[in-house]
């Protein structure tokens, strides 16, 4: 039986630091957090969100991606595997825009990931000095066929 291994990696860029959150999951529902990533920090004695965040956090994001990203039949048939890295903007209101493939498989897998990202609900924006700010987010999805 062939299964898909999807690896979303949430990477957000902002002016004073960069952080990464690594999650691995498969369609059996196994989820393992590979590194810690604080979602809140204090800047100038003001608590703020260090990262733009999917509503409900990383566990809900993984659930969302598992529900909305499928391994396309054509890609399975052609045995296409690889990494699809998608970057997008989360604005001050949490709206996703400017979704683009940074690195991909040049196949229907890229399209599948882009469509899932575009259909996401509003995110919780990054906050700086108590104000919401625009940030860039990067999500990596690994397509891998297993025997």
VENZIWO-V692800 format. One record per pair of residues at least 24 apart in sequence whose ideal C-beta (glycine too) atoms are under 7 Angstrom apart, sorted by the first residue. I is the first residue (numbers start at 1). J is the second residue. D is the distance in whole Angstrom. If there is no record, write none. Layout:
BEGIN
i;j;d
I;J;D
I;J;D
END
This chain:
BEGIN
i;j;d
2;76;6
2;145;5
2;146;7
3;27;5
3;146;5
4;71;4
4;143;6
4;144;7
5;142;6
5;144;4
5;146;7
6;65;6
6;69;6
6;141;5
6;142;6
7;140;6
7;141;7
7;142;4
8;61;7
8;62;7
8;65;6
8;139;5
8;140;6
8;141;6
9;139;7
9;140;4
10;58;7
10;137;7
10;139;6
11;138;4
12;51;4
12;52;6
12;126;7
12;135;5
12;136;7
12;137;5
13;135;7
13;136;5
14;126;6
14;135;5
19;50;6
19;51;6
21;58;6
23;58;6
23;62;5
25;62;5
25;66;6
27;66;7
31;59;7
31;62;6
43;128;7
43;129;7
44;129;7
46;129;6
46;130;5
48;127;4
48;128;6
48;130;7
49;124;6
49;126;5
49;127;5
51;126;6
52;90;4
52;123;5
52;124;7
52;125;5
52;126;5
52;135;5
52;137;6
53;123;6
53;124;4
54;123;6
55;121;6
55;123;7
55;124;6
64;120;7
65;116;6
68;116;4
68;119;6
69;112;6
69;113;6
69;116;5
69;141;6
70;112;6
71;143;6
72;108;4
72;109;6
72;112;6
74;108;6
75;107;6
75;108;6
75;109;5
75;143;7
76;145;7
79;145;6
80;105;6
80;107;5
80;109;6
80;143;7
81;143;5
81;144;5
81;145;6
82;143;6
83;140;6
83;142;5
84;109;6
84;110;5
84;113;5
84;141;5
84;143;7
85;138;6
85;140;5
86;113;5
86;114;6
86;117;6
86;139;5
87;136;6
87;137;7
87;138;5
88;117;6
88;137;6
89;134;6
89;136;6
90;123;5
90;125;6
90;134;7
90;135;6
90;137;6
91;125;7
91;134;5
92;125;5
92;132;4
92;133;6
92;134;6
93;122;7
93;125;7
94;122;4
94;123;4
94;124;6
94;125;5
95;122;6
96;120;6
96;123;7
102;138;7
105;143;7
109;143;5
113;141;5
END
